[in-house]
Amino acid sequence: DDARKAELQARWGAVDSNLKSQIKEALLSTLQTEPQDVRHIAALVVAKVAAIDLPRGEWPQLISTLLANMSASPPQHGVRQATLEALGYVCEEMAVLDDEVLAPDQVNMILTAVVAGMRPDEPSAETRLAATIALQNAIDFAEHNFDNEQERTYIMQVRWVEVVYLGIAMLW
């Protein structure tokens, strides 16, 4: 409920800023650990902390850090999957807020990373699924991107190719 949420936000706000930074660093590094269940929970917690800190301007490097995980070389599929989950959950949390917390270029970069994760040349089916779910979570958040016909068409074309690719793969 709203009262409980406000209480938790106040408690997080009262935590020492150095300790908060350590916690956030630990959360981000947990996205790179085994097993997958741990990465999944870390992605959820990253989004919950982001819902509090991004509107306050207290985690400005979050999106760039997550995007860096997506472009790491060589690609680490478990990390990419967890990062896409985190991006999707962050989008879901940001969509609930009345304010536009992220800059339009950040929203575009998130969508670019999500769409890249959905491409058929992504070798991990789990990563493609995480990207598809992240796109679903991002739809309300990135509404203005979907209002642009060119961007919407590109996103849907990549999604359609993925659906066809998965359908063919399931037949084999």
C-alpha positions as CSV (number, residue, x, y, z in Angstrom):
1,D,0.0,0.0,0.0
2,D,1.0,3.6,-0.4
3,A,1.7,4.2,3.3
4,R,4.1,1.2,3.5
5,K,5.8,2.3,0.3
6,A,6.3,5.9,1.6
7,E,7.7,4.4,4.9
8,L,10.2,2.2,3.0
9,Q,11.2,5.2,0.8
10,A,11.8,7.3,3.9
11,R,13.9,4.6,5.5
12,W,16.0,4.2,2.3
13,G,16.4,8.0,2.2
14,A,17.7,8.0,5.7
15,V,20.5,5.5,5.0
16,D,24.0,7.1,4.9
17,S,25.0,8.0,1.3
18,N,28.3,6.1,1.4
19,L,26.4,2.9,2.5
20,K,23.8,3.5,-0.2
21,S,26.6,3.7,-2.8
22,Q,28.1,0.5,-1.5
23,I,24.8,-1.3,-1.7
24,K,24.1,-0.1,-5.2
25,E,27.6,-1.2,-6.3
26,A,27.0,-4.6,-4.8
27,L,23.6,-4.9,-6.5
28,L,25.1,-4.1,-9.9
29,S,27.9,-6.6,-9.4
30,T,25.4,-9.2,-8.3
31,L,23.9,-9.0,-11.8
32,Q,27.2,-10.7,-12.9
33,T,27.1,-13.6,-10.5
34,E,25.8,-17.1,-10.5
35,P,23.2,-18.6,-10.2
36,Q,20.6,-17.0,-12.4
37,D,18.0,-16.8,-9.6
38,V,20.4,-14.5,-7.7
39,R,20.8,-12.3,-10.8
40,H,17.0,-12.2,-11.2
41,I,16.4,-11.0,-7.6
42,A,19.2,-8.4,-8.0
43,A,17.5,-7.1,-11.1
44,L,14.3,-6.6,-9.2
45,V,16.0,-4.9,-6.3
46,V,17.9,-2.6,-8.7
47,A,14.6,-1.4,-10.1
48,K,13.1,-0.8,-6.7
49,V,16.1,1.2,-5.6
50,A,16.0,3.1,-9.0
51,A,12.3,3.9,-8.4
52,I,13.4,5.8,-5.3
53,D,16.8,7.2,-6.3
54,L,16.4,8.1,-10.0
55,P,13.7,10.7,-9.3
56,R,15.9,12.2,-6.6
57,G,18.9,12.3,-9.0
58,E,20.8,10.0,-6.7
59,W,21.8,7.3,-9.1
60,P,22.7,9.1,-12.3
61,Q,25.1,6.4,-13.5
62,L,22.6,3.5,-13.3
63,I,21.5,3.5,-16.9
64,S,24.9,3.9,-18.4
65,T,26.2,1.1,-16.2
66,L,23.4,-1.2,-17.3
67,L,24.0,-0.3,-20.9
68,A,27.7,-1.0,-20.5
69,N,26.8,-4.5,-19.4
70,M,24.9,-5.0,-22.7
71,S,27.9,-4.0,-24.8
72,A,30.6,-5.9,-22.9
73,S,32.9,-8.0,-25.1
74,P,32.9,-10.9,-25.2
75,P,29.1,-11.0,-24.4
76,Q,28.2,-12.7,-21.2
77,H,24.7,-14.0,-21.8
78,G,23.7,-14.4,-18.2
79,V,24.8,-10.8,-17.5
80,R,23.0,-9.6,-20.6
81,Q,19.8,-11.5,-19.5
82,A,19.9,-10.0,-16.0
83,T,20.7,-6.6,-17.3
84,L,17.7,-6.7,-19.7
85,E,15.5,-7.8,-16.8
86,A,16.8,-4.9,-14.7
87,L,16.2,-2.5,-17.6
88,G,12.7,-3.8,-18.0
89,Y,11.9,-3.6,-14.3
90,V,13.3,0.0,-14.2
91,C,11.1,0.9,-17.1
92,E,8.1,-0.6,-15.4
93,E,8.9,1.4,-12.2
94,M,9.5,4.7,-14.2
95,A,6.2,4.3,-16.0
96,V,4.3,4.5,-12.7
97,L,5.9,7.9,-11.9
98,D,4.2,11.1,-13.0
99,D,7.5,12.8,-13.9
100,E,9.7,12.0,-16.8
101,V,12.8,10.9,-14.8
102,L,15.0,9.8,-17.6
103,A,16.2,12.0,-20.5
104,P,14.8,11.1,-23.9
105,D,18.3,10.0,-25.1
106,Q,18.4,7.5,-22.1
107,V,15.0,6.1,-23.1
108,N,16.2,5.7,-26.7
109,M,19.4,3.9,-25.5
110,I,17.3,1.6,-23.3
111,L,15.0,0.8,-26.2
112,T,18.0,0.2,-28.5
113,A,19.6,-2.2,-26.0
114,V,16.3,-4.0,-25.5
115,V,15.7,-4.3,-29.3
116,A,19.3,-5.5,-29.8
117,G,18.7,-8.2,-27.2
118,M,15.6,-9.4,-29.2
119,R,17.5,-9.9,-32.5
120,P,17.6,-13.4,-33.9
121,D,21.4,-13.2,-34.0
122,E,21.4,-13.0,-30.2
123,P,22.7,-16.5,-29.4
124,S,20.9,-16.9,-26.1
125,A,17.2,-17.7,-26.2
126,E,17.0,-16.7,-22.5
127,T,18.4,-13.3,-23.3
128,R,16.0,-12.9,-26.2
129,L,13.1,-13.7,-23.9
130,A,14.3,-11.3,-21.2
131,A,14.6,-8.6,-23.9
132,T,11.0,-9.3,-25.1
133,I,9.7,-9.0,-21.6
134,A,11.7,-5.9,-21.1
135,L,10.1,-4.4,-24.1
136,Q,6.7,-5.3,-22.7
137,N,7.6,-3.5,-19.5
138,A,8.9,-0.5,-21.5
139,I,5.9,0.1,-23.6
140,D,4.1,2.5,-21.2
141,F,7.4,4.1,-20.1
142,A,8.5,4.8,-23.7
143,E,5.1,5.8,-25.0
144,H,6.4,8.7,-26.9
145,N,8.8,6.4,-28.8
146,F,5.9,4.2,-29.8
147,D,4.0,7.3,-30.9
148,N,6.7,7.9,-33.5
149,E,5.8,5.7,-36.5
150,Q,9.3,5.1,-37.7
151,E,10.5,3.9,-34.3
152,R,7.4,1.8,-33.7
153,T,7.8,0.1,-37.1
154,Y,11.5,-0.7,-36.4
155,I,10.8,-2.1,-33.0
156,M,7.9,-4.2,-34.3
157,Q,9.9,-5.5,-37.3
158,V,12.6,-6.8,-35.0
159,R,9.9,-8.3,-32.7
160,W,8.2,-10.0,-35.7
161,V,11.5,-11.5,-36.9
162,E,12.0,-12.8,-33.3
163,V,8.5,-14.4,-33.3
164,V,9.1,-16.0,-36.6
165,Y,12.6,-17.2,-35.5
166,L,11.3,-18.7,-32.3
167,G,8.4,-20.4,-34.2
168,I,10.8,-22.0,-36.6
169,A,13.2,-23.0,-33.8
170,M,10.3,-24.6,-31.9
171,L,9.4,-26.7,-35.0
172,W,12.9,-28.2,-35.1
